Amino acid sequence: NGASLKILVEYERGYDSPWFPWLNSLPRYYSNGASMTPKCYECLPPLVRSMAQQERANWRTLYGAVDLVPFLSDETKRNKELCKWAFQIAYTRSFEVPSGTEGIKGDLRIVPMADYFNHGSAETEVELMYDEQGNCYAQSTRDIPAGSPLRMSYGDPTNPSFLLARYGFLDEEAPATFCKIMIARPDNQVKQMGYKHNRMLFYKDSGEASEEVFDVLLYLGLSQGGNLDLQKLVRAHAEVDSQTKMALHQQYWPQTAQALYEHIEGFLQQLEELSAVAQSMDINSHPRLPLIQKHNEFVKESFMRVRARYFS
């Protein structure tokens, strides 16, 4: 990661670096996936666990490549904690290049000072833009009273698991969370039915499940045993034939409801087991455990509201 290497170079320059005041202001402690211990992963549900482990894998890839960099000192290369700190800065304080901007979409850019904007889910006040020279501009999106926070979006507000894995915080304002129905190898048809983490949602406050949850559960149910109504459902969905689709949902509602109930109950049981694992660990050895437990409790409350709405 070029941004991480740039940070290490500027760190070596110390007071001579024009970025020293900014670097010196940055946190030294992080709680994201790359900073968690292997034991921490044992307390996370499958989706956020895989995300957190990927963050750690990214960090290990960077550290493995540092030895090949000719312009860094041997002292820096041997300093594992320093290299991890540089990685954390690059991944938690950078912005992805948006489409339509000069550069490759997905590239990361660090904009000192702009990285001080906090994340907002329900409300944001700031958007970032780039000119043709790559200069970054922060623009307010509405009138902002004095003393108000300045927030931007760090990512999909319905994916608090990503925010925990990448940035190391729980977005308690997130309106929804992925329903945690995991399909190992989803085919194109189930994807067309709406199988995406940002569409299959459980809403935190209302306890509603998104339409895609029911569509996918019905699809999975009809997929078992070669039910001829499967292609009827797929065709109705593709043609936006809401009447046929609704009739299928009504016909198979008992089976769909049972599948939803079993999923909720099974996942709640899994959360209880993860909580027991976390409580058996030493918080001094694994200081991110309270945040992990807080995340799991957030998910648990969302699931319980869905259960209460549909099965009370």
Order of alpha helices (4+ residues) and beta strands (2+ residues): alpha-alpha-alpha-alpha-alpha-alpha-beta-beta-beta-beta-beta-beta-alpha-beta-alpha-beta-alpha-alpha-alpha-alpha-alpha
